[in-house]
Amino acid sequence: MSKTRDKRRRTDLDLFALALVESGVSTPYELQKAAGLSPGATIPALQRLVEAGIVRQGKPGLRGRTDHQITAAGRKFLKNGWRTLIEDGPSGDLDADLRVALLAWWVGGERRLAADFLEQSAAQKLASLETVEESDELGSGSPLADWYSRLRSGSARAILKAESAAAAAMSAALPRNLPGRPRPARGSNRH
């Protein structure tokens, strides 16, 4: 897939878009409307998947919308690709971590693994609090700089706490069963 520094982020987005295509959400418009993914992210992801031979692009339909279909190579990539992301652990990006957890749940049928991954993401956010500098001391010589620094660090701490709580809540909210999909037999692969 991508050969840039953000390969991991692109891989989770590419795999998630691929899972959506497999489930019938196959145009950039549908990816935006059904899953809330931005066209600015999904159009390049779909193009990467087409170039890799993982999806086929259909002919433009109504309003110029082009649907996509998963290929056999795409099914193989989807079946196994998410596992590496789980093994690598949370990325620190809550959206990316949610996509990876949902891939483990939806594609792999691994609810416990998905929930554990989100719990790890929550713990990682809390651990990151230690790296946020407390800026309670004034004295840089510039009151504007002092207040900016103090308010930024307070904001960063609040965001990390909120993201940790959100990841934990998502972990608890994962449905027990895959809606509309047969449950894999214990010890067997789904595909």
C-alpha positions in Angstrom: 0.0 0.0 0.0 1.4 3.4 0.9 5.1 4.0 1.2 4.9 7.2 3.2 5.5 7.8 6.9 1.8 7.6 7.6 1.6 4.1 6.2 -0.1 2.7 9.4 -2.8 5.4 9.3 -3.4 4.8 5.6 -3.5 1.1 6.1 -6.2 1.2 8.8 -8.2 3.6 6.6 -7.7 1.5 3.5 -8.7 -1.7 5.3 -11.7 0.0 6.8 -12.9 1.4 3.5 -12.3 -2.1 2.0 -14.5 -3.6 4.7 -17.2 -1.0 4.0 -17.0 -1.8 0.2 -17.4 -5.5 1.0 -20.5 -4.7 3.1 -22.1 -2.7 0.3 -21.0 0.8 1.0 -19.2 1.3 -2.3 -19.1 5.0 -3.4 -17.3 7.9 -1.9 -20.7 9.5 -1.3 -21.9 6.4 0.6 -18.7 6.3 2.6 -19.4 9.9 3.6 -23.1 9.5 4.3 -23.1 6.0 5.9 -19.9 6.1 7.8 -19.0 9.8 8.2 -15.7 9.4 6.3 -14.6 12.4 4.4 -14.2 12.3 0.6 -10.8 13.9 1.0 -9.6 10.8 2.8 -11.7 8.1 1.1 -11.2 9.0 -2.5 -7.4 8.6 -2.2 -7.9 5.4 -0.2 -10.2 4.0 -2.9 -7.7 5.0 -5.5 -4.9 3.2 -3.6 -7.1 0.1 -3.4 -7.8 0.2 -7.1 -4.1 0.6 -8.0 -3.3 -2.3 -5.8 -5.9 -4.5 -7.5 -7.8 -4.9 -4.2 -11.0 -3.3 -5.6 -12.4 -2.8 -9.0 -13.9 0.5 -10.0 -17.3 0.4 -11.7 -18.6 2.8 -14.3 -20.0 6.1 -13.2 -23.7 5.8 -12.3 -26.2 8.4 -11.2 -24.7 11.8 -10.6 -21.3 10.5 -11.7 -21.0 8.3 -8.6 -18.7 5.4 -9.1 -19.1 2.2 -7.1 -16.4 -0.2 -6.1 -16.3 -4.0 -5.8 -13.9 -6.0 -3.7 -11.6 -8.5 -5.6 -10.4 -11.9 -4.5 -7.1 -10.2 -3.6 -9.1 -7.7 -1.6 -10.8 -10.4 0.4 -7.5 -12.0 1.2 -6.0 -8.6 2.2 -9.0 -7.8 4.4 -9.1 -11.2 6.0 -5.5 -10.9 7.3 -4.5 -7.3 7.1 -6.1 -6.0 10.2 -4.2 -8.5 12.4 -0.9 -6.6 12.0 -2.6 -3.4 13.1 -3.9 -5.1 16.3 -0.4 -6.6 17.0 1.2 -3.1 16.6 -1.1 -1.8 19.3 -3.0 1.5 19.5 -1.7 4.4 17.3 -2.7 7.2 19.6 -5.2 8.4 17.0 -8.7 7.7 18.4 -10.3 7.4 15.0 -7.7 5.1 13.7 -7.9 3.0 16.8 -11.6 2.7 16.5 -11.3 1.6 12.8 -8.8 -1.1 13.8 -11.0 -2.3 16.6 -14.0 -2.5 14.3 -12.0 -4.4 11.8 -11.1 -7.0 14.4 -14.8 -7.2 15.4 -16.4 -7.1 12.0 -13.9 -8.9 9.8 -12.3 -11.2 12.4 -15.3 -11.8 14.6 -13.0 -11.0 17.6 -15.1 -8.9 19.9 -12.9 -9.5 22.9 -9.8 -8.6 20.9 -11.5 -5.4 19.7 -12.6 -4.4 23.2 -9.1 -5.1 24.6 -7.6 -3.0 21.8 -9.9 0.0 22.7 -9.0 -0.5 26.4 -5.3 -0.3 25.5 -6.0 2.9 23.5 -7.8 4.3 26.6 -4.8 3.4 28.9 -2.4 4.8 26.4 -4.2 8.2 26.5 -4.0 8.2 30.3 -0.3 7.4 30.2 0.2 10.3 27.8 -1.0 12.7 30.5 2.3 12.3 32.2 4.1 13.8 29.1 1.9 16.9 29.1 3.8 19.6 30.9 2.1 21.4 33.6 2.4 25.1 32.9 1.3 26.5 36.2 4.4 28.6 36.6 4.4 32.0 35.1 7.6 33.8 34.4 8.6 33.7 30.8 8.6 37.5 30.8 5.5 37.6 28.5 2.1 37.2 30.2 0.6 36.4 26.8 3.0 33.5 26.3 2.5 32.3 29.9 -1.2 32.2 29.6 -1.1 30.5 26.2 1.2 27.8 27.5 -0.9 27.3 30.6 -4.2 27.1 28.7 -2.8 24.8 26.0 -1.4 22.3 28.6 -4.8 22.3 30.4 -6.6 21.8 27.2 -4.3 18.9 26.2 -4.9 17.2 29.5 -8.6 17.5 29.2 -8.6 16.1 25.6 -6.5 13.1 26.6 -8.9 12.4 29.6 -11.9 12.7 27.3 -10.4 10.5 24.6 -9.5 7.9 27.2 -13.1 7.9 28.5 -14.4 7.7 24.9 -12.2 4.7 24.0 -13.3 2.9 27.2 -17.0 3.7 26.4 -16.6 2.4 22.9 -15.0 -0.8 24.2 -18.0 -1.4 26.5 -20.5 -0.5 23.7 -19.3 -3.1 21.1 -22.2 -5.4 20.4 -21.8 -9.0 21.5 -23.0 -10.4 18.1 -22.3 -9.3 14.6 -25.6 -8.1 13.2 -26.5 -9.8 9.9 -23.4 -12.0 10.0 -23.0 -15.6 11.1 -20.8 -16.0 14.1 -17.5 -17.8 13.4 -17.1 -21.2 15.0 -14.6 -21.2 17.8 -11.0 -21.9 16.6 -11.8 -21.4 12.9 -11.2 -18.6 10.5 -14.3 -16.7 9.3 -13.3 -16.7 5.6 
